């Protein structure tokens, strides 16, 4: 009976370690977006991450719907993927501030795989755009259609605060207050990209540290249990 407590404790700690490792993996099960900036009027790089197929089937295409309040989008070239912008008519033409009238906008950006992305492998797609200046507090959703060799998944369900997360939530961001850096033009793009890369790397390192730390604690608990058993046996 004396062995039950340390063994139970070791098992519990090991289980906690495994949960810590699996939590970041579970969180990455969706198609997600990581903005380099959410400030109103700022230029931002939106990184869409895909790390799985459709129920195990390889991914063949990704189509991102662009909110109506965003008129211009510049997709980043992704090696191994063909990219296309789909134009749609504006309900009300806009002036671009340089004497020209804008009658269309980018309604979708579509990436098509030259070689299907096998389930379990991760890739990202980056779009450059300006966050609307008058959208502070609003949530901008970017529904994504993931096409696969067999079937497809529509990541388009709205996430409602206070309710359970839907099975296929649309990638989204909440627009924050403008900063002194907002609206200065495309010269901020390289800085934004560096920030996005650093943030993603930091999150990945933290997830790994938490997971490995949990496993180490669990292993120590097992060693203590074995040592206790030998002592009692002697």
C-alpha positions in Angstrom: 0.0 0.0 0.0 2.9 2.3 0.7 3.8 2.2 -3.0 0.4 3.4 -4.2 1.0 7.1 -3.4 4.3 7.7 -5.1 3.2 5.6 -8.1 0.0 7.5 -8.4 1.8 10.8 -8.1 4.3 9.8 -10.8 1.6 8.7 -13.1 -0.3 12.0 -12.6 2.8 14.1 -13.3 3.6 12.1 -16.4 0.0 12.5 -17.6 0.2 16.3 -16.9 3.4 16.4 -19.0 1.7 14.6 -21.9 -1.2 17.0 -21.7 1.1 20.0 -21.8 2.7 18.6 -24.9 -0.6 17.7 -26.6 -2.3 21.1 -25.8 -0.2 23.1 -28.3 -0.8 20.4 -30.9 -4.6 20.5 -30.4 -4.6 24.2 -30.6 -3.0 24.0 -34.1 -5.7 21.6 -35.4 -7.5 24.5 -37.1 -6.6 26.8 -40.0 -5.4 29.9 -38.1 -4.3 33.4 -38.9 -1.5 35.3 -37.1 -1.5 39.1 -37.9 1.7 41.1 -37.6 -0.5 44.1 -36.6 -4.2 44.5 -35.7 -4.1 48.4 -35.4 -6.6 50.3 -37.4 -5.0 51.8 -40.5 -1.8 49.7 -40.2 -0.3 47.6 -42.9 -0.3 44.0 -41.7 1.0 40.6 -42.9 -1.6 37.9 -42.2 0.0 34.4 -42.0 -2.5 31.5 -42.5 -1.2 28.2 -41.1 -2.3 24.8 -42.4 -1.0 21.7 -40.7 -3.5 18.9 -41.6 -5.6 17.6 -44.5 -9.3 16.8 -44.7 -9.7 13.7 -42.5 -6.3 12.5 -43.5 -6.6 13.5 -47.2 -3.8 15.6 -48.7 -4.5 19.3 -49.2 -4.7 20.5 -52.8 -5.9 24.1 -52.4 -6.6 27.0 -50.0 -9.0 29.8 -50.8 -9.2 32.8 -48.5 -12.3 35.1 -48.5 -11.4 38.8 -48.0 -13.7 41.0 -45.9 -15.6 43.7 -47.9 -14.0 46.5 -46.1 -10.6 45.5 -47.5 -10.1 46.6 -51.1 -6.5 45.7 -51.8 -4.5 42.5 -51.0 -1.0 41.4 -52.1 -0.5 37.6 -51.8 3.0 36.4 -51.1 4.4 33.8 -53.5 4.5 30.4 -51.9 7.0 27.9 -53.6 5.1 24.8 -54.9 1.8 26.7 -55.1 0.1 28.6 -57.8 -1.6 31.8 -56.6 -4.5 33.8 -58.0 -6.5 36.9 -57.0 -10.2 36.8 -57.7 -11.7 40.3 -58.3 -15.3 41.3 -57.4 -17.2 44.4 -58.2 -17.6 47.1 -55.5 -21.2 48.0 -54.6 -20.0 51.6 -54.4 -17.0 52.8 -56.4 -14.2 54.4 -54.3 -11.7 57.1 -54.9 -8.1 56.1 -54.3 -6.9 59.6 -53.3 -4.9 60.0 -56.5 -7.7 60.9 -58.8 -8.6 57.3 -59.8 -11.8 55.4 -59.2 -11.7 51.9 -57.8 -14.6 49.7 -59.1 -13.3 46.3 -58.1 -11.6 44.7 -55.1 -9.8 41.4 -54.3 -12.6 39.2 -53.0 -10.6 36.0 -52.8 -7.1 34.8 -52.9 -6.6 31.2 -54.0 -3.5 28.9 -53.7 -3.4 25.7 -55.6 -0.8 23.0 -54.8 1.5 21.8 -57.6 2.0 18.7 -55.4 -0.7 17.9 -52.8 0.3 18.7 -49.2 0.4 15.5 -47.3 -1.7 15.4 -44.0 0.5 16.1 -41.0 2.8 18.5 -42.9 2.6 22.3 -42.2 2.8 25.2 -44.5 1.8 28.9 -44.4 0.3 31.5 -46.7 1.0 35.2 -46.2 -1.2 38.1 -47.4 -0.2 41.8 -47.2 -3.0 44.3 -46.7 -4.1 47.4 -44.8 -6.4 47.1 -41.8 -9.4 49.4 -42.2 -9.0 52.7 -40.5 -12.6 52.9 -39.2 -13.0 49.3 -37.9 -11.7 49.7 -34.3 -13.3 47.0 -32.1 -14.6 45.0 -35.1 -13.8 41.4 -35.8 -12.6 40.7 -39.3 -13.2 37.2 -40.5 -11.3 35.5 -43.3 -13.2 32.3 -44.1 -11.0 29.6 -45.7 -12.0 26.8 -48.0 -9.5 23.9 -47.7 -9.7 21.6 -50.7 -8.3 18.1 -50.6 -7.8 15.1 -52.8 -10.8 13.6 -51.1 -13.4 16.1 -49.8 -13.0 19.7 -48.5 -13.4 21.6 -45.2 -14.9 25.1 -44.9 -13.4 27.0 -42.1 -16.2 29.6 -42.0 -18.1 29.3 -38.8 -18.4 32.4 -36.6 -16.9 32.3 -33.1 -19.3 33.9 -30.6 -17.9 35.2 -27.3 -19.2 33.2 -24.3 -20.1 30.2 -26.5 -18.2 27.0 -27.2 -15.8 27.2 -30.2 -17.4 25.8 -33.4 -15.9 22.8 -35.1 -14.7 24.8 -38.1 -14.0 28.4 -36.9 -13.1 31.0 -39.5 -9.7 32.6 -39.0 -10.3 36.1 -37.6 -8.7 39.1 -35.9 -10.0 42.0 -33.8 -9.1 45.5 -34.9 -7.4 47.5 -32.2 -6.8 51.2 -31.7 -4.5 53.0 -34.2 -0.9 53.6 -33.3 1.6 56.2 -34.3 3.0 53.8 -36.8 -0.3 53.1 -38.6 -0.8 54.3 -42.1 2.8 55.1 -42.9 2.8 52.9 -46.0 4.4 49.7 -47.3 7.8 50.6 -45.9 6.7 48.8 -42.6 6.2 45.5 -44.3 9.6 44.0 -43.6 9.4 45.0 -40.0 6.0 43.5 -39.7 7.2 40.2 -41.3 10.1 40.0 -38.9 7.7 40.6 -36.0 5.4 37.9 -37.2 8.2 35.4 -37.6 9.6 36.2 -34.1 6.2 35.8 -32.5 5.5 32.4 -34.2 9.0 31.2 -33.2 8.5 32.3 -29.6 5.1 30.5 -29.4 6.6 27.3 -30.8 9.6 27.4 -28.4 7.3 28.0 -25.4 5.0 25.1 -26.4 8.0 22.8 -26.7 9.5 23.9 -23.4 6.2 23.3 -21.6 5.8 19.9 -23.2 9.3 18.7 -22.5 9.2 20.2 -19.0 6.0 18.2 -18.2 7.6 15.0 -19.4 10.8 15.6 -17.4 8.7 16.1 -14.2 6.8 12.9 -15.0 10.1 11.0 -15.4 11.4 12.3 -12.1 8.2 11.1 -10.4 8.7 7.6 -11.9 12.3 7.5 -10.6 11.1 8.5 -7.1 8.4 5.8 -7.2 10.9 3.1 -8.2 13.4 4.2 -5.6 10.7 4.1 -2.9 9.7 0.6 -3.9 13.2 -0.7 -3.7 13.7 0.9 -0.3 10.5 -0.6 1.1 11.4 -4.0 -0.4 14.8 -3.9 1.4 
